[in-house]
Amino acid sequence: MKILKSLPVKLLLGLIVGIVVGLLATEGVMTVVVTLKYIMGQLITFCVPLIVIGFIAPSITKLGSSASRMLAVALVLAYVSSICAALLSMGAGYALIPGMNIVSNVDSLKDLPEVAFQLDIPQIMPVMSALVLSVLLGLAAVWTKAKTIINVLDEFQRIVLQIVTKVVIPILPFFIASTFAGLAYDGTITGQFPVFVKVILIVMVGHFIWLAVLYLLGGAYSKTNPLDVLRHYGPAYITAVGTMSSAATLSVSLECAKKSKTLRSDMVDFGIPLFANIHLCGSVLTEVFFVMVVSKILYGTLPSIGSMVLFCLLLGVFAIGAPGVPGGTVMASLGLIISVLGFDNTGTGLMLTIFALQDSFGTACNVTGDGALTLMLTGFAKKHGIKEEKIESVDL
């Protein structure tokens, strides 16, 4: 049937099959699953810097003299979105946490089998290095009017599009299946999740509230219907839930955004890869609420308002530099958690544990929110008379 060939259905089937396998599998079967997941993860991770360079650098050159301005606008949008989401979460924390009966009873997880063999596929460079290289290369090509480099980047973009459509997207359902098989086998789904289900549900409501705010603002600013963008984001949301990585979801995010007739193609190619690395509103919202919960559990009190405001403002900066990989935000900001909020090793350990329980949903919020910011970029380009550059693309 045709519906079974669609990407959303494949992703859902991968999720369901993965959970069933994880619950029923023996250690020998899980050894195979873990090994396959490792290899697929290595391949996807290897492709991420190529995708970043292949989309951002050529898109900057096609923006021409407007490149620097559009980059500045994108950075401001990402930072403001993150800190506003953090402040919203902080307000909810002060309002809700004191009345909650939260217990710290995190059960130990079952150990996953070791990988049978390691097939390491190192990235050609870290994701953030690829991002900086893309920006500098694109801007320098525009400033020097380097036509040869611009043509090479355009060809490279078409090559990367083929890698995405013929390699990355086909293996994603299997990668998601192996991820959820591991979560079911080690007991995360059946054991640890119920302990913090109340907190996670509150955070998820916060995700949806913030996404509604972003899309309403994006629609109002661009004077378009934001649902024309949001309705295409189902596959990206599901993929992000499975991969727990904005970077690994990048190929599907591009596919979803390109289906919207509201978003300009050049803004999609520029904004989606960029925001995948610098816009982590869902992860920031989650982390703020969780640090308040952990503080209440371990230390019996919530952090002071002054400390939390400072933490939120700095966390927005750290989120821009955090890698779009599982746990990237909380790992990048551990220094803030220790220095600003005074957490000890027990606090940081518990923080990492409960953050991992919902990291997939925070990532899904990040990815879906990128569409709203790209809608704002489209509105900005139209309002300021920035001409659209036609970019040859491949049907995803």
C-alpha positions as a Markdown table, in Angstrom:
| # | Residue | x | y | z |
|---|---|---|---|---|
| 1 | Met | 0.0 | 0.0 | 0.0 |
| 2 | Lys | 1.1 | 3.5 | -0.8 |
| 3 | Ile | 0.6 | 4.8 | 2.7 |
| 4 | Leu | 3.1 | 2.2 | 4.1 |
| 5 | Lys | 5.7 | 3.8 | 1.9 |
| 6 | Ser | 5.3 | 7.3 | 3.4 |
| 7 | Leu | 8.0 | 8.5 | 5.8 |
| 8 | Pro | 5.8 | 9.2 | 8.8 |
| 9 | Val | 4.4 | 5.7 | 8.7 |
| 10 | Lys | 7.8 | 4.2 | 8.4 |
| 11 | Leu | 9.0 | 6.2 | 11.4 |
| 12 | Leu | 6.1 | 5.2 | 13.5 |
| 13 | Leu | 6.5 | 1.6 | 12.6 |
| 14 | Gly | 10.2 | 1.8 | 13.5 |
| 15 | Leu | 9.3 | 3.2 | 16.9 |
| 16 | Ile | 6.7 | 0.5 | 17.6 |
| 17 | Val | 8.9 | -2.4 | 16.3 |
| 18 | Gly | 11.8 | -1.1 | 18.3 |
| 19 | Ile | 9.9 | -1.1 | 21.6 |
| 20 | Val | 8.5 | -4.6 | 21.0 |
| 21 | Val | 12.0 | -5.9 | 20.1 |
| 22 | Gly | 13.5 | -4.3 | 23.2 |
| 23 | Leu | 10.9 | -5.8 | 25.5 |
| 24 | Leu | 11.3 | -9.3 | 24.1 |
| 25 | Ala | 14.9 | -9.5 | 23.0 |
| 26 | Thr | 17.6 | -11.7 | 24.5 |
| 27 | Glu | 21.1 | -10.3 | 25.2 |
| 28 | Gly | 22.3 | -11.9 | 22.0 |
| 29 | Val | 19.7 | -10.1 | 19.9 |
| 30 | Met | 20.4 | -6.8 | 21.6 |
| 31 | Thr | 24.1 | -7.2 | 20.9 |
| 32 | Val | 23.2 | -7.2 | 17.2 |
| 33 | Val | 20.7 | -4.3 | 17.6 |
| 34 | Val | 23.2 | -2.2 | 19.6 |
| 35 | Thr | 25.9 | -2.8 | 17.0 |
| 36 | Leu | 23.6 | -1.9 | 14.1 |
| 37 | Lys | 22.6 | 1.3 | 15.9 |
| 38 | Tyr | 26.2 | 2.2 | 16.5 |
| 39 | Ile | 27.1 | 1.8 | 12.8 |
| 40 | Met | 24.0 | 3.7 | 11.6 |
| 41 | Gly | 24.6 | 6.4 | 14.2 |
| 42 | Gln | 28.2 | 6.7 | 12.9 |
| 43 | Leu | 27.0 | 7.1 | 9.3 |
| 44 | Ile | 24.4 | 9.7 | 10.2 |
| 45 | Thr | 26.8 | 11.6 | 12.4 |
| 46 | Phe | 29.4 | 11.6 | 9.6 |
| 47 | Cys | 26.9 | 13.1 | 7.1 |
| 48 | Val | 25.8 | 16.0 | 9.4 |
| 49 | Pro | 28.8 | 18.3 | 8.8 |
| 50 | Leu | 28.4 | 17.7 | 5.1 |
| 51 | Ile | 24.7 | 18.7 | 5.3 |
| 52 | Val | 25.6 | 21.8 | 7.3 |
| 53 | Ile | 28.2 | 22.9 | 4.8 |
| 54 | Gly | 26.2 | 21.8 | 1.8 |
| 55 | Phe | 23.2 | 24.0 | 2.7 |
| 56 | Ile | 24.4 | 26.9 | 4.7 |
| 57 | Ala | 27.4 | 28.1 | 2.7 |
| 58 | Pro | 25.7 | 28.0 | -0.7 |
| 59 | Ser | 22.6 | 29.6 | 0.8 |
| 60 | Ile | 24.7 | 32.5 | 2.1 |
| 61 | Thr | 26.3 | 33.1 | -1.3 |
| 62 | Lys | 22.8 | 33.2 | -2.9 |
| 63 | Leu | 21.7 | 35.8 | -0.4 |
| 64 | Gly | 24.4 | 38.1 | -1.8 |
| 65 | Ser | 24.8 | 41.5 | -0.1 |
| 66 | Ser | 22.0 | 40.6 | 2.4 |
| 67 | Ala | 24.0 | 37.6 | 3.8 |
| 68 | Ser | 25.4 | 39.4 | 6.9 |
| 69 | Arg | 22.1 | 41.0 | 7.8 |
| 70 | Met | 20.2 | 37.7 | 7.5 |
| 71 | Leu | 22.7 | 35.9 | 9.6 |
| 72 | Ala | 22.5 | 38.6 | 12.3 |
| 73 | Val | 18.7 | 38.4 | 12.2 |
| 74 | Ala | 18.8 | 34.6 | 12.5 |
| 75 | Leu | 21.1 | 34.7 | 15.6 |
| 76 | Val | 18.9 | 37.3 | 17.3 |
| 77 | Leu | 15.7 | 35.2 | 16.6 |
| 78 | Ala | 17.4 | 32.0 | 18.0 |
| 79 | Tyr | 18.7 | 33.8 | 21.2 |
| 80 | Val | 15.4 | 35.6 | 21.9 |
| 81 | Ser | 13.4 | 32.5 | 21.4 |
| 82 | Ser | 15.6 | 30.5 | 23.7 |
| 83 | Ile | 15.7 | 32.9 | 26.6 |
| 84 | Cys | 12.0 | 33.7 | 26.4 |
| 85 | Ala | 11.3 | 30.0 | 26.5 |
| 86 | Ala | 13.6 | 29.7 | 29.5 |
| 87 | Leu | 11.9 | 32.6 | 31.3 |
| 88 | Leu | 8.5 | 31.0 | 30.6 |
| 89 | Ser | 9.7 | 27.8 | 32.1 |
| 90 | Met | 11.2 | 29.6 | 35.1 |
| 91 | Gly | 7.8 | 31.3 | 35.8 |
| 92 | Ala | 6.0 | 27.9 | 35.6 |
| 93 | Gly | 8.6 | 26.4 | 38.0 |
| 94 | Tyr | 8.0 | 29.0 | 40.7 |
| 95 | Ala | 4.2 | 28.6 | 40.3 |
| 96 | Leu | 3.9 | 24.8 | 40.1 |
| 97 | Ile | 6.9 | 23.1 | 41.8 |
| 98 | Pro | 6.2 | 24.1 | 45.4 |
| 99 | Gly | 2.8 | 22.4 | 45.3 |
| 100 | Met | 4.1 | 19.2 | 43.8 |
| 101 | Asn | 4.9 | 16.0 | 45.7 |
| 102 | Ile | 8.1 | 15.0 | 43.9 |
| 103 | Val | 10.1 | 12.0 | 45.0 |
| 104 | Ser | 13.6 | 11.0 | 43.8 |
| 105 | Asn | 13.4 | 7.3 | 43.2 |
| 106 | Val | 15.3 | 6.7 | 40.1 |
| 107 | Asp | 15.6 | 2.9 | 39.5 |
| 108 | Ser | 18.9 | 1.5 | 38.2 |
| 109 | Leu | 18.8 | 0.6 | 34.5 |
| 110 | Lys | 19.6 | -2.7 | 33.0 |
| 111 | Asp | 23.0 | -2.6 | 31.2 |
| 112 | Leu | 22.9 | -2.8 | 27.4 |
| 113 | Pro | 25.3 | -5.4 | 25.8 |
| 114 | Glu | 28.6 | -4.1 | 24.5 |
| 115 | Val | 28.9 | -3.4 | 20.7 |
| 116 | Ala | 30.1 | -6.6 | 19.0 |
| 117 | Phe | 32.5 | -4.6 | 16.9 |
| 118 | Gln | 33.1 | -0.9 | 16.3 |
| 119 | Leu | 33.1 | 0.6 | 12.8 |
| 120 | Asp | 34.2 | 4.1 | 13.5 |
| 121 | Ile | 33.4 | 6.7 | 10.9 |
| 122 | Pro | 34.8 | 10.0 | 12.2 |
| 123 | Gln | 33.3 | 13.2 | 11.0 |
| 124 | Ile | 35.5 | 15.3 | 8.7 |
| 125 | Met | 35.1 | 18.0 | 11.3 |
| 126 | Pro | 32.9 | 18.8 | 14.4 |
| 127 | Val | 29.4 | 20.2 | 13.7 |
| 128 | Met | 30.2 | 23.6 | 15.1 |
| 129 | Ser | 33.4 | 23.8 | 13.0 |
| 130 | Ala | 31.3 | 23.0 | 10.0 |
| 131 | Leu | 28.9 | 25.7 | 10.9 |
| 132 | Val | 31.6 | 28.3 | 11.4 |
| 133 | Leu | 33.3 | 27.3 | 8.2 |
| 134 | Ser | 30.0 | 27.5 | 6.3 |
| 135 | Val | 29.3 | 31.0 | 7.5 |
| 136 | Leu | 32.9 | 32.3 | 6.9 |
| 137 | Leu | 33.2 | 30.6 | 3.6 |
| 138 | Gly | 29.8 | 31.9 | 2.4 |
| 139 | Leu | 30.4 | 35.4 | 3.6 |
| 140 | Ala | 33.9 | 35.6 | 2.2 |
| 141 | Ala | 32.7 | 34.3 | -1.2 |
| 142 | Val | 30.1 | 37.0 | -1.3 |
| 143 | Trp | 32.6 | 39.7 | -0.2 |
| 144 | Thr | 35.2 | 38.7 | -2.8 |
| 145 | Lys | 32.6 | 37.8 | -5.5 |
| 146 | Ala | 34.4 | 34.5 | -6.0 |
| 147 | Lys | 32.3 | 33.0 | -8.8 |
| 148 | Thr | 34.3 | 29.8 | -9.0 |
| 149 | Ile | 33.8 | 29.0 | -5.3 |
| 150 | Ile | 30.2 | 30.0 | -5.5 |
| 151 | Asn | 29.6 | 27.5 | -8.4 |
| 152 | Val | 31.5 | 24.8 | -6.6 |
| 153 | Leu | 29.3 | 25.3 | -3.5 |
| 154 | Asp | 26.2 | 25.1 | -5.6 |
| 155 | Glu | 27.3 | 21.8 | -7.1 |
| 156 | Phe | 28.2 | 20.6 | -3.6 |
| 157 | Gln | 24.7 | 21.4 | -2.4 |
| 158 | Arg | 23.2 | 19.2 | -5.1 |
| 159 | Ile | 25.6 | 16.3 | -4.2 |
| 160 | Val | 24.6 | 16.6 | -0.5 |
| 161 | Leu | 20.9 | 16.5 | -1.5 |
| 162 | Gln | 21.5 | 13.2 | -3.2 |
| 163 | Ile | 23.3 | 11.8 | -0.1 |
| 164 | Val | 20.3 | 12.9 | 2.1 |
| 165 | Thr | 17.7 | 11.4 | -0.2 |
| 166 | Lys | 19.5 | 8.1 | -1.0 |
| 167 | Val | 21.4 | 7.4 | 2.2 |
| 168 | Val | 20.3 | 9.3 | 5.3 |
| 169 | Ile | 16.5 | 9.2 | 5.0 |
| 170 | Pro | 16.2 | 5.5 | 4.1 |
| 171 | Ile | 18.1 | 4.4 | 7.2 |
| 172 | Leu | 16.3 | 6.7 | 9.7 |
| 173 | Pro | 13.4 | 4.3 | 10.5 |
| 174 | Phe | 15.9 | 1.5 | 11.3 |
| 175 | Phe | 18.0 | 3.9 | 13.5 |
| 176 | Ile | 14.8 | 5.0 | 15.4 |
| 177 | Ala | 13.8 | 1.3 | 15.8 |
| 178 | Ser | 17.2 | 0.4 | 17.3 |
| 179 | Thr | 17.1 | 3.5 | 19.6 |
| 180 | Phe | 13.8 | 2.6 | 21.1 |
| 181 | Ala | 14.8 | -1.1 | 21.3 |
| 182 | Gly | 17.6 | 0.0 | 23.6 |
| 183 | Leu | 15.3 | 2.2 | 25.7 |
| 184 | Ala | 12.8 | -0.6 | 26.2 |
| 185 | Tyr | 15.5 | -3.2 | 27.0 |
| 186 | Asp | 17.4 | -1.2 | 29.6 |
| 187 | Gly | 14.2 | -0.2 | 31.4 |
| 188 | Thr | 14.1 | 3.5 | 30.6 |
| 189 | Ile | 10.6 | 3.3 | 29.2 |
| 190 | Thr | 9.1 | 0.8 | 31.7 |
| 191 | Gly | 11.1 | 1.9 | 34.8 |
| 192 | Gln | 12.4 | 5.4 | 35.0 |
| 193 | Phe | 9.8 | 7.3 | 33.0 |
| 194 | Pro | 6.9 | 6.8 | 35.4 |
| 195 | Val | 9.0 | 8.4 | 38.2 |
| 196 | Phe | 9.1 | 11.7 | 36.6 |
| 197 | Val | 6.0 | 11.4 | 34.4 |
| 198 | Lys | 4.2 | 14.4 | 36.0 |
| 199 | Val | 7.2 | 16.7 | 35.5 |
| 200 | Ile | 7.7 | 15.5 | 31.9 |
| 201 | Leu | 4.0 | 16.1 | 31.1 |
| 202 | Ile | 4.3 | 19.7 | 32.4 |
| 203 | Val | 7.4 | 20.3 | 30.3 |
| 204 | Met | 5.7 | 18.9 | 27.2 |
| 205 | Val | 2.7 | 21.3 | 27.7 |
| 206 | Gly | 5.3 | 24.0 | 28.0 |
| 207 | His | 6.8 | 22.9 | 24.6 |
| 208 | Phe | 3.4 | 23.1 | 22.9 |
| 209 | Ile | 2.6 | 26.5 | 24.5 |
| 210 | Trp | 5.9 | 27.9 | 23.2 |
| 211 | Leu | 5.5 | 26.4 | 19.7 |
| 212 | Ala | 2.1 | 28.0 | 19.6 |
| 213 | Val | 3.6 | 31.4 | 20.5 |
| 214 | Leu | 6.3 | 31.1 | 17.9 |
| 215 | Tyr | 4.0 | 30.1 | 15.1 |
| 216 | Leu | 1.4 | 32.8 | 16.0 |
| 217 | Leu | 4.2 | 35.4 | 16.0 |
| 218 | Gly | 5.7 | 34.1 | 12.8 |
| 219 | Gly | 2.3 | 34.2 | 11.1 |
| 220 | Ala | 1.5 | 37.7 | 12.4 |
| 221 | Tyr | 4.9 | 39.1 | 11.3 |
| 222 | Ser | 4.9 | 37.5 | 7.9 |
| 223 | Lys | 1.1 | 38.0 | 7.4 |
| 224 | Thr | 0.6 | 34.4 | 6.3 |
| 225 | Asn | -1.1 | 31.3 | 7.8 |
| 226 | Pro | 1.4 | 29.6 | 10.1 |
| 227 | Leu | -0.5 | 26.3 | 9.8 |
| 228 | Asp | 0.8 | 26.0 | 6.2 |
| 229 | Val | 4.2 | 25.4 | 7.7 |
| 230 | Leu | 3.2 | 23.6 | 10.9 |
| 231 | Arg | 1.1 | 21.0 | 9.2 |
| 232 | His | 4.1 | 19.6 | 7.3 |
| 233 | Tyr | 6.2 | 19.1 | 10.4 |
| 234 | Gly | 4.8 | 15.7 | 11.6 |
| 235 | Pro | 7.6 | 13.6 | 10.1 |
| 236 | Ala | 10.3 | 15.9 | 11.6 |
| 237 | Tyr | 8.7 | 15.8 | 15.0 |
| 238 | Ile | 8.5 | 12.0 | 15.0 |
| 239 | Thr | 12.1 | 11.7 | 13.7 |
| 240 | Ala | 13.4 | 14.1 | 16.4 |
| 241 | Val | 11.6 | 12.0 | 19.1 |
| 242 | Gly | 13.4 | 8.9 | 17.8 |
| 243 | Thr | 16.9 | 10.4 | 17.1 |
| 244 | Met | 17.0 | 12.8 | 20.1 |
| 245 | Ser | 19.1 | 15.0 | 17.8 |
| 246 | Ser | 18.4 | 18.2 | 15.9 |
| 247 | Ala | 21.4 | 17.5 | 13.7 |
| 248 | Ala | 20.4 | 13.9 | 12.9 |
| 249 | Thr | 16.8 | 15.1 | 12.1 |
| 250 | Leu | 18.1 | 17.8 | 9.7 |
| 251 | Ser | 17.4 | 16.0 | 6.5 |
| 252 | Val | 13.8 | 15.3 | 7.4 |
| 253 | Ser | 13.4 | 18.9 | 8.7 |
| 254 | Leu | 14.5 | 20.2 | 5.3 |
| 255 | Glu | 12.1 | 17.9 | 3.6 |
| 256 | Cys | 9.2 | 19.1 | 5.7 |
| 257 | Ala | 10.0 | 22.8 | 5.3 |
| 258 | Lys | 10.3 | 22.5 | 1.6 |
| 259 | Lys | 6.7 | 21.2 | 1.3 |
| 260 | Ser | 5.4 | 24.5 | 2.6 |
| 261 | Lys | 4.4 | 27.0 | -0.1 |
| 262 | Thr | 4.6 | 29.8 | 2.5 |
| 263 | Leu | 8.4 | 29.5 | 3.2 |
| 264 | Arg | 10.8 | 30.8 | 0.6 |
| 265 | Ser | 13.2 | 28.2 | -0.7 |
| 266 | Asp | 16.3 | 30.2 | -0.1 |
| 267 | Met | 15.2 | 31.0 | 3.5 |
| 268 | Val | 14.6 | 27.2 | 4.1 |
| 269 | Asp | 18.1 | 26.2 | 2.8 |
| 270 | Phe | 19.7 | 29.0 | 4.9 |
| 271 | Gly | 17.6 | 28.9 | 8.0 |
| 272 | Ile | 16.7 | 25.2 | 8.8 |
| 273 | Pro | 20.4 | 24.0 | 8.9 |
| 274 | Leu | 21.5 | 27.0 | 10.9 |
| 275 | Phe | 18.6 | 26.9 | 13.4 |
| 276 | Ala | 19.2 | 23.1 | 13.9 |
| 277 | Asn | 22.5 | 24.1 | 15.5 |
| 278 | Ile | 21.7 | 27.3 | 17.3 |
| 279 | His | 17.9 | 27.2 | 18.2 |
| 280 | Leu | 17.3 | 24.9 | 21.1 |
| 281 | Cys | 14.2 | 26.4 | 22.7 |
| 282 | Gly | 12.7 | 23.1 | 23.7 |
| 283 | Ser | 15.9 | 21.9 | 25.3 |
| 284 | Val | 16.4 | 25.2 | 27.2 |
| 285 | Leu | 12.8 | 25.2 | 28.4 |
| 286 | Thr | 13.2 | 21.7 | 29.7 |
| 287 | Glu | 16.5 | 22.2 | 31.4 |
| 288 | Val | 15.3 | 25.3 | 33.3 |
| 289 | Phe | 12.3 | 23.5 | 34.7 |
| 290 | Phe | 14.3 | 20.4 | 35.5 |
| 291 | Val | 17.1 | 22.2 | 37.4 |
| 292 | Met | 14.4 | 23.7 | 39.6 |
| 293 | Val | 12.9 | 20.3 | 40.2 |
| 294 | Val | 16.3 | 18.8 | 41.1 |
| 295 | Ser | 17.1 | 21.7 | 43.4 |
| 296 | Lys | 13.8 | 21.1 | 45.2 |
| 297 | Ile | 14.5 | 17.4 | 45.5 |
| 298 | Leu | 18.1 | 17.5 | 46.7 |
| 299 | Tyr | 18.4 | 20.8 | 48.4 |
| 300 | Gly | 14.8 | 21.4 | 49.6 |
| 301 | Thr | 14.4 | 24.8 | 48.0 |
| 302 | Leu | 14.2 | 26.5 | 44.7 |
| 303 | Pro | 17.1 | 28.7 | 43.4 |
| 304 | Ser | 16.7 | 32.4 | 44.0 |
| 305 | Ile | 15.0 | 34.5 | 41.3 |
| 306 | Gly | 18.2 | 36.4 | 40.6 |
| 307 | Ser | 20.2 | 33.2 | 40.1 |
| 308 | Met | 17.6 | 31.8 | 37.8 |
| 309 | Val | 17.3 | 34.9 | 35.6 |
| 310 | Leu | 21.1 | 34.9 | 35.2 |
| 311 | Phe | 21.1 | 31.2 | 34.5 |
| 312 | Cys | 18.4 | 31.7 | 31.8 |
| 313 | Leu | 20.3 | 34.6 | 30.1 |
| 314 | Leu | 23.5 | 32.7 | 30.0 |
| 315 | Leu | 21.9 | 29.4 | 29.0 |
| 316 | Gly | 20.6 | 31.2 | 25.8 |
| 317 | Val | 24.1 | 31.9 | 24.8 |
| 318 | Phe | 25.3 | 28.3 | 25.6 |
| 319 | Ala | 22.4 | 26.9 | 23.6 |
| 320 | Ile | 23.6 | 28.7 | 20.5 |
| 321 | Gly | 26.9 | 27.0 | 20.8 |
| 322 | Ala | 25.6 | 23.6 | 22.0 |
| 323 | Pro | 25.8 | 20.8 | 19.4 |
| 324 | Gly | 22.5 | 19.6 | 18.1 |
| 325 | Val | 23.1 | 16.1 | 19.3 |
| 326 | Pro | 21.4 | 14.1 | 22.2 |
| 327 | Gly | 22.0 | 15.9 | 25.5 |
| 328 | Gly | 24.0 | 18.6 | 23.8 |
| 329 | Thr | 22.3 | 21.5 | 25.7 |
| 330 | Val | 22.7 | 20.1 | 29.2 |
| 331 | Met | 26.2 | 18.9 | 28.5 |
| 332 | Ala | 27.3 | 22.3 | 27.2 |
| 333 | Ser | 25.8 | 24.0 | 30.2 |
| 334 | Leu | 27.0 | 21.8 | 33.1 |
| 335 | Gly | 29.4 | 24.6 | 34.0 |
| 336 | Leu | 26.5 | 27.0 | 34.5 |
| 337 | Ile | 24.6 | 24.5 | 36.6 |
| 338 | Ile | 27.5 | 24.1 | 38.9 |
| 339 | Ser | 28.8 | 27.7 | 39.0 |
| 340 | Val | 25.5 | 29.7 | 38.9 |
| 341 | Leu | 23.1 | 27.3 | 40.7 |
| 342 | Gly | 25.7 | 25.6 | 43.0 |
| 343 | Phe | 24.9 | 22.0 | 42.1 |
| 344 | Asp | 27.2 | 19.2 | 43.3 |
| 345 | Asn | 28.0 | 15.9 | 41.6 |
| 346 | Thr | 24.8 | 14.3 | 42.8 |
| 347 | Gly | 22.8 | 17.2 | 41.4 |
| 348 | Thr | 24.4 | 17.2 | 38.0 |
| 349 | Gly | 24.1 | 13.4 | 37.8 |
| 350 | Leu | 20.4 | 13.5 | 38.6 |
| 351 | Met | 20.0 | 16.4 | 36.2 |
| 352 | Leu | 21.6 | 14.4 | 33.3 |
| 353 | Thr | 19.4 | 11.4 | 34.1 |
| 354 | Ile | 16.0 | 13.0 | 34.1 |
| 355 | Phe | 17.0 | 15.3 | 31.1 |
| 356 | Ala | 17.7 | 12.1 | 29.1 |
| 357 | Leu | 14.2 | 10.8 | 29.9 |
| 358 | Gln | 12.6 | 13.5 | 27.8 |
| 359 | Asp | 15.4 | 14.7 | 25.6 |
| 360 | Ser | 13.5 | 13.4 | 22.5 |
| 361 | Phe | 10.5 | 15.7 | 23.2 |
| 362 | Gly | 12.7 | 18.7 | 23.8 |
| 363 | Thr | 14.5 | 18.0 | 20.5 |
| 364 | Ala | 11.2 | 17.7 | 18.7 |
| 365 | Cys | 10.2 | 21.1 | 20.0 |
| 366 | Asn | 13.5 | 22.5 | 18.8 |
| 367 | Val | 13.1 | 21.1 | 15.4 |
| 368 | Thr | 9.4 | 22.2 | 15.0 |
| 369 | Gly | 10.2 | 25.7 | 16.3 |
| 370 | Asp | 12.8 | 26.1 | 13.5 |
| 371 | Gly | 10.0 | 26.2 | 11.0 |
| 372 | Ala | 8.4 | 29.2 | 12.9 |
| 373 | Leu | 11.7 | 31.1 | 12.9 |
| 374 | Thr | 12.2 | 30.4 | 9.2 |
| 375 | Leu | 8.7 | 31.8 | 8.7 |
| 376 | Met | 9.9 | 35.0 | 10.4 |
| 377 | Leu | 13.0 | 35.1 | 8.2 |
| 378 | Thr | 10.8 | 34.8 | 5.2 |
| 379 | Gly | 8.7 | 37.7 | 6.5 |
| 380 | Phe | 11.8 | 39.8 | 7.1 |
| 381 | Ala | 13.1 | 39.1 | 3.6 |
| 382 | Lys | 9.8 | 40.2 | 2.1 |
| 383 | Lys | 9.5 | 43.3 | 4.2 |
| 384 | His | 13.0 | 44.5 | 3.4 |
| 385 | Gly | 12.9 | 43.7 | -0.3 |
| 386 | Ile | 15.5 | 41.0 | -0.3 |
| 387 | Lys | 15.0 | 39.2 | -3.6 |
| 388 | Glu | 14.5 | 35.5 | -3.6 |
| 389 | Glu | 17.3 | 33.4 | -5.2 |
| 390 | Lys | 16.0 | 30.3 | -7.0 |
| 391 | Ile | 17.9 | 27.3 | -5.7 |
| 392 | Glu | 17.8 | 24.1 | -7.7 |
| 393 | Ser | 16.6 | 21.3 | -5.5 |
| 394 | Val | 15.8 | 17.6 | -5.6 |
| 395 | Asp | 12.4 | 16.2 | -4.8 |
| 396 | Leu | 12.7 | 14.7 | -1.3 |
